[in-house]
Amino acid sequence: MFKSSQLVSALAAGLALFGAATAQAQVVKIDGSSTVYPITEAVAEEFQKAKKNAIKVTVGISGTGGGFKKFCRDETDISNASRPITTKEMEDCQAAGIEYIEMPIAYDALTVVINPKNTFLKQITIEELKKLWEPAAQGKITRWNQVNPAWPDAPVKLFGAGADSGTFEYFTEAVVGKAKSSRGDYTASEDDNVLVQGVSRDVNAIGYFGYAYYAENMSRLKGLPVVNPKTGKAVEPSGANVENASYQPLSRPIFVYVKLKSLERPEIREFVEFYMKNADSLVREVKYVPLPQAIYEGNVEHARKKKVGSVFGGKNEIGITVEEIMKREANM
């Protein structure tokens, strides 16, 4: 005989399971780039406040490459990316039946930083950066005067992005001429805060990461002007110099990729719409350069019309402008 107390217990257990399933369904899972993290995290905080925490948004940092691995394994809804999706990642997603909408969200001034107590470095050229970072430098270029005889005979301490980072891929392509082509004897991390700490503690240190992390730590770091190879002028990393296209070749677009299947869930649609509606102010808040409003509106439109794929053909493009991205997005 099924007793009433058992019935009550069974109902309670059923309701608990239903509640757990519902709660689980109301989670937006995001992972990927540490460069994009400050923007997405700011959006997530505001969105959760607006929803009175009825929807939970989790934002991880495993680097652009690490994020795409999870995305193509169907473990996340959205992937933060500091470079476009690669041909290999496209193939992995396709093999797993994962379709996605590519959404450019901001421009970043990839920033080369030194310790504020460094008195001899006023600017740096792409050639000097290449001498420091190319694979042939490993174990050989270990002192500043080996890069430039005018610099002191002092040890160089290098800090940079880890191999799973989109920043690593973009920097090596822009500086060395080939993505992922780098010396390996440096302090590497997918967490840019680790790099900030390293450079801020060593007078002989030099490193690179997204502008937002420099902007947050200007009292502890010095942003190094980079000589534009086309104009020969040293240009400081800044939002204004990204917008006027003088900070080259280290200006780059950054993205989120949204899984088409996830957009069937109302909470994902709401989050994406909230993201694009508030992107301009929140991108500025974390010190990146917002894109024209038309791109954010276009992102939402692409989601509604299920315009999947990438306009980048599986590769990084060094020096691409906002105008060029707008043209491609419009023709997608």
Buried (B, 14 or more C-beta within 10 A) or exposed (E): EEEEEEEEEEEEEEEEEEEEEEEEEBBBBBBBBBBBBBBBBBBBEBBBEEBEEEBBBEBBBBBBBBBBBBBBEBEBBBBBBBBBBBEEBBEBBEEEEBBBBBBBBBBBBBBBBBBBEBEEBEBBBBEBBBBBBBEEBBEEBEEBEBBBEEBBEEEBBBBBBBBBBBBBBBBBBBBBEEBEBBBEEBBBBBBBBBBBBBBBEBEBBBBBBBBBBBBBBEEBBBBBBBBBEEEEEBBBBBBEBBBEBBBBBBBBBBBBBBBBBBBEBEBBBBBBBBBBBBBBEBBEBBBBBBBEEEBBEBBBEBBEEEBBBBBBEEBBBBBBBBEEBBEBBEEB
